[in-house]
Amino acid sequence: MTTVALLGLDLILGLLAVAVWAYAAVRAGTSGLRWALVGLVVLLARLVTVLVLAGRGWEFVAERMTVGVPLGLLAAAAAIALLLRARRLGRTGSTAARIALWCAAGASVVSLVLTGVVGYPSGPGAAGHDHSHAGGVSVTDLRTPPVGTPQKVDLVAQTQAVTLPSGRVVDAWTFGSLPGPTLAAQVGETLEVTLRNRDITSGVTLHWHGLSVPNGEDGVAGVTQDAVFPGETFVYRFTAGQPGTFWYHTHQHGREGIARGLYGALVVQPKGGPAPGVDLVLPFHTIGATPILGGSDQVQRQVVAAGTPVRLRLVNTEQQPRRFALNGTAFRVMALDGVDLNGPTELSDQALRVPAGGRYDLALTMPANPVRLTVEGSRQAGLVLAGRADAPEPDASVPKTTFDPTTYGSPEAVPEMTGKYDVSTAIVLDRLPRVRNGRPALAQTVNGGVYPDIPPIMVTEGDLVRMRVVNRSFETHPMHPHGHHVLVLSVNGRAPTGSRLWLDTFDVQPGEVWEVALRADNPGIWMDHCHNLEHATSGMMFHLAYAGVSTPFTHGPGSPNVPE
């Protein structure tokens, strides 16, 4: 049984225990003992379920094992003992027995409240860390100085009526096009990007998703800069230090801004430029109810001669994971989140589940027959590669089998990530009732708290950091640490058997436990959050903060900065 099924079973057994004990209390004068024994069986079944869950991860059952289940069993034992005593004395409907049965029902209610309201570890979380006076180095000092002759780019944030290839017109927020222009650089090249806000009244920033830049260039409103409002500009400068597929988007009111079109791709080629062949950048997005792949809401066709090397860069700019399929050819997965895999081998008939915010780079040699790229649930947005423009359209089905990156490629040692961990922490994800922005809400929580009332992970430069990420909820959480890639150590207790996996957006599905590690080699105050931005807005954000780094920027009540 899966962990998420066990969590569901535990909830059902908890509710059933309440009902059975309450019914036993009502029937205390006739068949109360019989129903009390049924209640005991339910509690014992719940104990077995909780013990199995404990084997999957203590974080799933901490409050159940320490308080909930013991309290329920203790109350049940007391109720049954009083019922037996009352039967011996001929007083089966005694007040004491009824009270004991209602107490047993109450104990089961308390257990459910502990799980559904208090959560892990045992409360709503401690107060957040005030970075404004945390040390002598400001995030404004952690920037790229002007050197040499950079590649200069202007991006203008604006409201825009965009006509899609189908003729449909959508009202969007853009960086000049939908998606924004693809930025291209080579390793070692410095980009200087001037962001101008023409008329986005809620403000904008630019965050370079997956690319390790100095903290002051990270583009998080209220943490590394103030939001850029109409008529204002901000200049970002960074040197592209790693080849790969990345993307950029606003990090001010990001849930709305990205959904409405404030995003684009960033491709860093190795020194010497791109490899020969066809290289296509394909961000997938839904604006309103219209899915678009690249910049098209229709199936795109491109003529590619047989034998041509092809690279497809898939970028999921959505809030949810998306399954892609490539039909008509074998292919290799060359990179995940901008980092090359070791020893990729050919695949076919496997769907690719790309997390929200994640990127997959695919490589193929163009066959004589047509090839089609499909996005599950979005048949009208796709790509056909063929040797001639009038070639028939290939099958658009999506295989049931999903690619598993943890078993793909060849193992490779990562000596710089071995040794004693300087910082180890648990990050428990859940959905619990909390007060968010002064209002009651069913919030997305981290260790029981909601942003900004979540203590940061504090590190010192050079630290080796281990994070155990546990998803107690019934929703997927694509976790995105800014400024760093993490090395996947294990998923549900199983270490990867293929290539080492360096990710900047890792998809923690319901009931999963991921263990990841990072090297604290990029000083700053870094956002770490769920990239389903509905969840981030609902509280699932916190910071990875380096000792001695502070920020002069603020967000929250009274500030126009909204970093979600």
C-alpha positions in Angstrom: 0.0 0.0 0.0 1.3 3.4 -0.9 2.1 6.0 1.8 -0.7 8.3 0.7 -3.1 5.4 0.8 -2.0 4.7 4.4 -2.5 8.3 5.3 -6.0 8.1 3.9 -6.7 4.9 5.7 -5.5 6.4 9.0 -7.9 9.3 8.5 -10.8 6.9 7.8 -10.0 4.8 10.9 -9.8 7.9 13.0 -13.2 9.1 11.9 -14.6 5.6 12.3 -13.3 5.4 15.9 -15.1 8.6 16.8 -18.4 7.2 15.3 -18.1 3.8 17.0 -17.2 5.2 20.5 -20.0 7.7 20.3 -22.5 5.0 19.3 -21.2 2.8 22.1 -21.9 5.6 24.5 -25.4 6.0 23.2 -26.0 2.2 23.5 -24.2 1.9 26.9 -27.3 0.4 28.5 -27.7 -2.5 26.1 -24.9 -3.3 23.6 -22.4 -0.7 24.7 -19.7 -3.3 25.5 -20.1 -5.0 22.1 -19.6 -1.6 20.3 -16.7 -0.7 22.6 -14.9 -3.9 21.6 -15.5 -2.9 17.9 -14.0 0.5 18.8 -11.0 -1.2 20.3 -10.5 -3.2 17.1 -10.7 0.0 15.1 -8.0 1.6 17.3 -5.8 -1.5 17.0 -6.2 -1.4 13.2 -5.2 2.3 13.4 -2.1 1.4 15.5 -1.0 -1.1 12.9 -1.5 1.5 10.2 0.5 4.1 12.1 3.3 1.6 12.8 3.6 0.9 9.1 3.6 4.6 8.4 6.4 5.1 11.0 8.5 2.7 8.8 8.0 5.1 5.9 9.0 8.2 8.0 8.6 9.3 11.6 7.4 12.7 10.3 4.2 11.1 9.1 3.2 9.9 12.5 5.0 12.0 15.2 1.9 13.4 16.8 0.0 10.1 16.2 2.6 8.0 17.9 3.4 10.3 20.8 -0.1 11.5 21.7 -3.0 10.5 19.5 -2.9 6.7 19.4 -1.7 6.2 23.0 -4.4 8.6 24.3 -7.1 6.7 22.3 -5.9 3.3 23.5 -5.7 4.5 27.1 -9.3 5.9 27.0 -10.5 2.7 25.3 -9.0 0.5 28.0 -10.5 2.6 30.7 -14.0 2.6 29.0 -14.0 -1.2 28.5 -12.8 -1.8 32.1 -15.6 0.3 33.5 -18.2 -1.4 31.2 -17.0 -4.8 32.4 -17.2 -3.7 36.0 -20.7 -2.2 35.5 -21.8 -5.5 33.9 -20.6 -7.5 36.9 -22.5 -5.2 39.2 -25.6 -5.4 37.0 -25.5 -1.6 36.1 -24.8 -1.7 32.4 -26.1 1.8 31.8 -24.1 3.4 34.6 -23.2 7.1 34.4 -19.5 6.3 34.8 -19.5 3.9 31.9 -21.3 6.4 29.6 -18.8 9.1 30.6 -15.9 6.7 29.9 -17.3 5.9 26.5 -17.7 9.6 25.6 -14.2 10.2 26.8 -13.0 7.5 24.4 -14.9 9.2 21.6 -13.3 12.5 22.7 -9.8 11.0 22.7 -10.3 9.9 19.1 -11.5 13.5 18.3 -8.4 14.9 20.0 -6.2 12.6 17.9 -7.8 13.8 14.7 -7.4 17.4 15.8 -3.7 16.8 16.5 -3.2 15.6 13.0 -5.6 17.9 11.1 -5.0 21.1 13.0 -1.8 21.0 15.0 0.2 18.9 12.5 4.0 18.4 12.7 5.9 19.0 14.8 3.5 20.1 17.5 2.4 23.6 16.8 1.9 26.4 14.3 5.6 27.2 14.0 7.9 29.7 15.6 8.3 33.4 14.6 10.3 34.1 11.4 13.8 35.3 11.5 14.4 39.0 11.0 17.1 39.4 8.4 17.1 43.2 8.4 19.7 43.3 11.2 21.3 39.9 10.8 24.8 40.9 9.9 27.3 43.1 8.2 27.0 42.0 4.6 23.9 43.2 2.7 22.3 41.5 -0.2 22.9 44.7 -2.1 26.7 44.0 -1.8 26.2 40.6 -3.4 26.0 41.7 -7.0 28.0 41.4 -10.1 30.3 44.4 -10.7 30.4 46.0 -14.1 33.3 44.5 -16.0 34.2 44.2 -19.7 31.6 44.5 -22.4 28.4 42.6 -21.4 25.7 41.5 -23.7 22.9 44.1 -23.1 19.3 43.2 -23.2 16.2 45.3 -22.5 13.0 43.7 -21.3 9.8 45.8 -21.0 7.1 44.5 -18.8 3.7 45.6 -20.2 0.1 44.8 -20.7 -0.5 43.5 -24.2 -3.2 42.0 -26.4 -1.4 39.0 -28.0 -2.7 37.4 -31.2 -1.9 33.7 -31.1 -1.3 31.7 -34.3 -4.9 30.4 -34.2 -6.2 34.0 -34.4 -7.3 34.0 -30.7 -6.5 37.2 -28.9 -5.5 37.0 -25.2 -5.0 39.8 -22.8 -1.6 39.2 -21.3 1.2 40.7 -19.2 4.4 40.2 -21.1 8.1 41.0 -21.5 7.3 42.1 -25.0 6.1 38.8 -26.4 4.4 35.6 -25.3 6.5 34.0 -24.0 9.1 36.6 -23.4 12.1 36.6 -25.8 14.5 33.7 -25.3 17.7 35.0 -23.9 20.9 33.3 -25.1 24.4 33.4 -23.8 27.6 31.3 -23.8 29.4 30.1 -20.7 31.6 32.9 -19.4 29.5 35.6 -21.0 28.1 38.4 -18.9 24.5 39.5 -19.5 23.2 43.0 -18.4 19.5 42.9 -18.5 17.6 46.2 -18.0 14.0 45.6 -16.8 11.6 48.4 -17.5 8.0 48.4 -16.3 5.7 50.2 -18.7 2.3 49.6 -17.0 2.2 46.6 -14.7 0.7 48.3 -11.8 1.3 45.6 -9.2 5.1 45.7 -10.0 7.6 43.2 -11.5 11.0 41.7 -11.0 13.2 39.2 -12.9 14.1 35.9 -11.2 16.6 33.6 -13.1 15.1 30.2 -12.3 17.8 27.6 -11.9 20.8 29.7 -12.8 23.2 30.4 -9.9 23.6 34.1 -9.8 24.8 36.4 -7.0 22.1 36.9 -4.4 21.5 40.6 -5.3 20.6 39.6 -8.8 18.0 37.0 -7.7 15.0 39.2 -8.3 12.8 38.4 -5.2 10.8 41.4 -4.2 11.2 42.4 -0.6 14.2 40.1 -0.1 16.9 41.0 -2.7 15.3 44.2 -4.2 12.2 46.3 -4.2 9.6 45.6 -6.9 9.9 47.6 -10.1 6.7 49.7 -10.6 5.5 51.6 -13.7 8.1 54.1 -14.9 10.9 52.4 -13.0 13.9 50.3 -14.1 16.3 47.8 -12.5 19.5 46.5 -14.0 20.5 42.8 -13.5 24.0 41.7 -14.3 25.4 38.2 -14.1 28.0 35.9 -15.7 26.6 32.7 -17.1 28.7 30.1 -15.3 26.9 26.9 -16.3 25.5 25.6 -19.6 21.9 24.5 -19.7 18.2 25.4 -20.1 16.8 27.9 -17.6 14.0 30.4 -17.5 13.1 33.7 -16.1 9.9 35.1 -14.5 8.6 37.7 -12.2 8.9 37.2 -8.4 6.5 39.9 -7.4 2.9 38.7 -7.3 4.3 35.7 -9.1 1.2 33.6 -9.0 -0.7 36.1 -11.1 2.2 37.5 -13.0 3.6 34.3 -14.4 0.1 32.9 -15.2 -0.6 36.0 -17.2 2.6 35.8 -19.2 5.6 37.3 -17.4 8.0 34.6 -18.2 10.6 33.5 -20.9 13.4 31.1 -21.5 17.2 31.5 -20.9 19.6 29.2 -22.7 23.3 29.0 -21.9 25.4 27.3 -24.5 28.8 25.8 -23.8 31.9 27.7 -24.9 32.2 27.5 -28.6 28.4 27.8 -29.2 25.6 25.4 -29.8 26.2 22.0 -31.4 25.2 21.6 -35.0 21.6 20.7 -35.8 18.2 21.9 -34.7 17.9 23.3 -31.2 14.3 24.2 -30.1 13.2 25.9 -26.8 9.7 24.8 -25.9 8.2 26.4 -22.8 4.7 25.1 -22.1 2.2 27.4 -20.5 -1.6 27.9 -20.2 -2.8 31.4 -20.4 -6.4 31.6 -19.4 -7.8 28.3 -20.7 -5.5 28.3 -23.7 -2.4 26.0 -23.7 0.6 27.2 -25.7 3.8 25.4 -26.6 6.6 27.9 -27.4 4.5 30.7 -28.7 1.8 28.7 -30.4 -1.6 27.5 -29.5 -1.6 25.2 -32.5 0.4 22.2 -33.5 3.6 23.6 -35.0 5.3 21.9 -37.9 9.0 22.2 -38.8 10.8 20.6 -41.7 13.9 18.7 -40.5 16.0 16.4 -42.8 16.6 12.8 -41.8 19.8 12.4 -39.9 19.8 15.9 -38.4 20.7 16.1 -34.7 17.8 17.6 -32.7 17.7 19.0 -29.2 14.3 19.8 -27.6 14.4 21.9 -24.5 11.1 21.4 -22.5 10.3 24.0 -19.9 7.2 23.6 -17.7 6.1 27.1 -16.7 2.8 25.8 -15.3 1.7 25.4 -11.7 1.3 21.6 -12.0 3.4 18.8 -13.4 3.0 18.1 -17.1 3.5 14.8 -19.0 5.2 15.1 -22.4 5.4 12.4 -25.0 7.7 12.1 -28.0 6.3 9.7 -30.6 7.9 8.3 -33.7 11.5 8.0 -32.6 13.8 6.9 -29.8 15.4 9.7 -27.8 17.8 10.4 -24.9 17.2 12.6 -21.9 20.4 14.7 -21.9 19.8 17.1 -19.0 17.5 17.8 -16.1 17.2 21.4 -14.8 20.1 22.5 -16.8 22.6 19.8 -15.6 23.8 17.1 -18.0 23.1 13.5 -17.1 25.8 10.9 -17.1 25.6 8.1 -19.7 22.1 8.8 -21.1 20.6 5.9 -23.1 17.9 5.7 -25.7 14.2 5.6 -24.6 10.9 5.1 -26.3 7.3 4.7 -25.3 7.8 6.6 -22.0 6.1 9.8 -20.9 8.2 12.5 -19.3 6.7 14.0 -16.2 8.2 17.5 -15.9 7.6 19.2 -12.5 6.2 22.8 -12.4 9.3 24.9 -13.0 11.4 22.0 -14.2 13.2 21.5 -17.5 14.1 18.4 -19.6 16.5 18.5 -22.5 15.9 15.7 -25.1 18.2 14.7 -27.9 17.4 12.6 -31.0 18.6 11.9 -34.5 15.8 12.8 -36.9 14.4 9.6 -38.5 12.9 9.4 -42.0 9.4 9.3 -40.5 7.6 12.2 -38.8 8.0 12.8 -35.1 5.5 14.4 -32.7 5.9 16.1 -29.3 2.6 16.0 -27.3 1.6 17.5 -24.0 -1.0 15.4 -22.2 -4.4 17.0 -22.0 -3.4 19.7 -24.6 -3.7 18.1 -28.0 -4.0 21.5 -29.7 -0.5 22.5 -28.6 2.3 20.3 -30.0 5.2 20.0 -32.4 5.6 17.9 -35.5 9.0 17.4 -37.1 9.0 15.9 -40.6 11.1 15.7 -43.7 8.5 17.6 -45.7 5.8 20.1 -44.9 2.9 18.0 -46.0 3.9 14.8 -44.1 1.0 13.1 -42.2 0.6 14.0 -38.5 1.9 11.3 -36.2 0.1 9.7 -33.3 -0.5 12.1 -30.4 -1.0 9.5 -27.6 0.8 9.7 -24.3 2.3 6.4 -23.0 1.1 5.1 -19.6 4.7 4.3 -18.5 6.5 7.3 -17.0 10.2 7.9 -17.2 12.0 7.4 -13.9 15.1 9.6 -13.7 16.4 7.9 -10.6 17.2 4.7 -12.5 18.4 6.3 -15.8 22.0 6.7 -17.0 25.3 5.6 -15.4 26.3 6.1 -11.7 28.9 8.8 -11.1 30.7 9.7 -7.9 30.2 13.1 -6.4 33.2 13.3 -3.9 32.6 17.0 -3.1 29.2 16.1 -1.6 30.4 13.3 0.7 31.4 13.6 4.3 29.8 14.8 7.5 26.8 17.1 7.1 27.2 20.4 8.8 23.5 21.1 8.8 20.7 18.5 8.7 17.1 19.6 8.8 13.6 18.1 8.2 11.1 20.0 6.0 7.6 18.7 6.6 5.0 19.8 4.1 1.3 19.8 5.0 -2.0 21.6 4.6 -3.5 22.9 7.9 -5.8 25.6 9.2 -3.7 28.7 10.0 -4.0 32.4 10.1 -2.5 33.8 6.9 -2.2 37.6 6.3 -4.5 38.2 9.3 -7.2 35.8 8.1 -8.1 32.2 8.8 -7.1 30.0 5.9 -6.5 26.4 5.0 -2.8 27.1 4.5 0.1 25.3 2.9 2.5 24.7 5.8 6.2 24.0 6.4 6.9 22.3 9.8 3.5 23.6 10.9 4.1 27.2 10.0 3.3 29.6 7.2 5.5 32.2 5.6 6.9 34.5 6.9 6.6 32.8 10.3 8.9 29.9 9.4 12.4 30.0 10.8 15.0 29.9 8.0 17.6 27.2 7.5 20.7 29.0 8.8 24.0 28.0 7.2 27.6 29.2 7.0 29.4 29.5 3.7 31.0 26.1 2.9 28.5 24.0 4.9 27.3 20.7 3.5 23.6 20.7 4.1 21.2 17.8 4.2 17.4 18.3 3.8 14.8 15.6 4.4 11.6 16.8 2.7 8.4 14.9 3.7 5.1 15.5 2.1 2.2 14.7 4.5 -0.4 16.3 2.3 -2.4 14.9 -0.6 -1.0 17.4 -3.1 2.2 17.6 -5.1 4.8 20.1 -4.1 7.6 21.0 -6.6 10.2 22.5 -4.2 12.5 25.1 -5.6 15.5 26.3 -3.7 16.9 29.5 -5.2 20.6 30.0 -5.8 21.6 26.3 -5.6 21.1 22.9 -7.2 20.5 20.0 -4.8 21.9 16.5 -5.2 19.2 13.8 -4.8 20.4 11.4 -2.1 17.2 9.2 -2.0 13.5 9.1 -2.8 11.4 7.1 -0.4 14.6 5.5 1.1 16.0 4.4 -2.3 19.2 6.0 -3.6 19.4 6.7 -7.3 20.9 3.9 -9.2 21.6 5.8 -12.4 23.2 9.2 -13.1 23.6 11.6 -10.2 20.7 14.0 -10.2 21.3 17.7 -9.6 17.9 19.5 -9.5 16.7 22.9 -8.8 13.0 21.9 -8.8 12.2 18.5 -7.3 8.7 17.2 -7.3 7.7 15.8 -3.9 4.5 13.9 -4.5 1.9 13.0 -1.8 3.4 10.7 0.8 6.9 10.9 -0.6 10.2 11.5 1.3 13.1 13.1 -0.5 16.6 13.5 0.9 18.7 16.0 -0.9 22.0 17.8 -0.2 23.5 21.1 -1.2 26.8 22.9 -0.7 26.4 26.3 0.8 28.6 28.1 -1.8 26.5 31.1 -2.8 26.1 33.6 0.1 22.8 35.4 0.5 19.2 35.1 1.7 17.6 32.7 -0.6 13.9 31.9 -1.1 13.0 28.2 -1.0 9.4 27.5 -1.9 6.8 25.3 -3.7 6.6 26.2 -7.3 3.0 25.6 -7.4 2.6 29.3 -6.7 -0.9 28.9 -5.3 0.8 26.9 -2.5 3.6 29.5 -2.2 1.0 32.2 -1.8 -0.7 30.1 0.8 2.4 29.9 3.0 4.8 27.3 1.6 7.9 29.4 1.5 10.9 29.9 3.7 14.5 31.0 3.5 18.0 29.5 3.3 20.0 32.2 5.0 23.7 32.6 5.4 25.1 33.8 8.7 26.1 37.4 8.5 23.9 38.4 5.5 21.1 41.0 5.9 18.6 42.7 3.7 17.3 46.3 3.8 14.2 45.3 1.9 10.9 44.5 3.5 7.6 42.9 2.6 4.3 42.2 4.4 1.9 44.7 5.8 2.7 48.2 4.8 5.1 47.2 2.0 4.3 47.0 -1.7 6.7 44.0 -2.1 4.9 40.7 -2.5 7.5 38.0 -3.1 5.2 35.1 -3.9 
